[in-house]
Amino acid sequence: MKAAVFDAFGGPISIREVPSLVPRQGAALIDVQACGICRSDWHAWMGHDSEVQLPHVPGHELAGIVSAVGEGTQRWRVGDRVTVPFCCGCGTCLECLTANSHICDHYTQPGFTHWGGFAEQVEIQHADFNLVRLPESIDWITAASLGCRFVTSFRGLVMQARLQAGEWLAVHGCGGVGLSAIMIAKAIGAQIIGIDIQPKRLQLATTLGADEVIDGSRCDVPSRILEITGRGANVSIDALGDHRTCWNSIQCLAKRGRHIQIGLMLGDHSNPPIPMASVIAKELEIYGSHGIQPFEYSRIFEMIARDKLNPQVLVSDTVTLEQATELLMRFGEFPNTGISVIDCRN
């Protein structure tokens, strides 16, 4: 099969023929129809994730068609349309048994723990537990755009932060994660502040429903948020994963506010400083959001069906697999405005 492979961290990514996959017991083989290109894939290519073993095929935001199933797989048949949470569970550990498979003790992750979706096919282990059936109404590009960014934002806002209508939400970083958060918050009825340093992203944030936008390069962000809200944000998301955005997100909160860390803190931005004095004095809550459980996709699909969410508008461009290899290597420069998706049918 054809796949995009890199042999060295930070090195060239080439399209080559690799051995075809055979699904193991309990697994399913997926013919990839579309796959998102995410900053997490860039981190994997850069060598920031210790689980990535060379040579490697990136890609974790995939959707496709079941083409083969391993012995013991019961729920899936060849031809089924599916997507998958980027963090997959084993189905038997304590976290999986308590409905937290996205933080499974023995998780697998396409594009990280094993070869991913920048290929014609990908294997998903424990398929009965992890695969999500796609409604016919959702096309491949939209399904891939849900990827890790949209679903992680959804869980972060809805389950972790418990965002309510009328509350102020600050979104630090208006890339794929941040723009997804703005769309979801708008559907909930929150008041939204988008923060970025790229004018095009701030413009898109406004289009998607941000009530206020802040150019983070031109002011003290927490002070400006205090001016806008009067007391600070009720909920704030670091959607980038940077020392400054993490600090600002916590520091801008009102008393008893909730900070959600979605942007990965890797490489030079590991172990950020935390304004702990504010956490104590304001009784702040700090949460992480790392993916979503398969059964929670039904809530997103229902909101899409009711036109409350339109994730397809976040897709800024579709590319071929060949074009994706060049684009991924530039993701440290934030080259796109929204979400880039590989259309594997081209």
Secondary structure, DSSP 8 states (H G I E B T S, - for coil): -EEEEESSTTS-EEEEE-------TT-EEEEEEEEEE-HHHHHHHHT--TT--SSB----EEEEEEEEE-TT--S--TT-EEE--SSB--SSSHHHHTT-GGG-TT-B-BTTTB--SSBSEEEESSHHHH-EE--TTS-HHHHHHIIIIIHHHHIIIIIIS---TT-EEEEE--SHHHHHHHHHHHHHT-EEEEEES-HHHHHHHHHHT-SEEEETTSS-HHHHHHHHHSS-EEEEEE-S--HHHHHHHHHTEEEEEEEEE-S---GGGSS----HHHHHHHT-EEEE-----GGGHHHHHHHHHTTS--GGGGEEEEE-HHHHHHHHTTGGG---SSEEEEETT-
